[in-house]
Amino acid sequence: MVEESEKTQQTLDNEAKANRWNEIRLLSDEEAEKQLSGEELETFKSYHADMKEDLSKMQDIAKMMLKSLEPPKVKAKGKKQRKRDAWAKKKAIAEARGAALA
């Protein structure tokens, strides 16, 4: 760790900026509008716009992953429904043959 006496002016400036950013980055949009101005406000707005965009992308990805993990299940047909489907198919084939002969 760097001693206080060994820190350069640039290091001190960077620490000051980092400390200031830690104070302002968690403000709400309304608080930031009231408290910040100039470059700090622009930095805050761009940071939060990027974060909101990234968050929405991650939510979309999570939704896609959940869909692939739990595919929708189709309820199995009962015996009576299978018979109704078979009868409908036979009837359609018979009608198609009758139409072809006519």
Summary of the structure (lengths in Angstrom):
residues: 102
radius of gyration: 33.2
end to end distance: 96.3
largest distance: 104.5
contacts: 180
relative contact order: 0.04
helix: 79%
strand: 0%
